[in-house]
Amino acid sequence: MENIWVQLLIQIVTGIIGGQAVGAAVKQAVMPQLPKILSGAIGGVGGAWILDMLAGAGGGALSGTVGDVVGGAGGGAILTAIVGMVMNSMKK
């Protein structure tokens, strides 16, 4: 049970990092900190889950902690970029 909490924490933290990176790098994803943090965290968990499903139960290079980090950062970045673009398009 403890391992699940560690995985979730890794996914959330790397998702926030990915979201912050996209928010800083992509002009269309500029938004306040709270939406950036929330979308990064949610995207991190979702991205890691999707990557785990795509990698399958067989494991491989993207299983375990590496998959959590890669999926978390990627998912956080992608969802933050989407949320940022939607928020900026609503301002116009």
Steps between C-alpha positions, in 0.01 A plus 500: 500500500784739576637460147177640353537821701861539390401451136218752533730756662758456223231541233358814662837667557633423151168611351530835677859534377392422143214748526727774634749439219233528233349806666838671490592391147177528302344845470152355433514305830569801725255501791486555878684258728200315650355376169853414385567295815162324490514417131859380538412273793191355333681460170791333677281231651307454176811494283670240716184288499471518121868417454464204734202373298689544172813331633290207620548271793814356343708782639784611279703819508207721598375309800526590865656826612634591155153466352353707783752779438471499120122463497456753779714769341355441154140486615541808718657693214234397248200573723646833616557605140141410410354680803717806431392520139133464596528765771678741265248445221216576743659841579468614138 
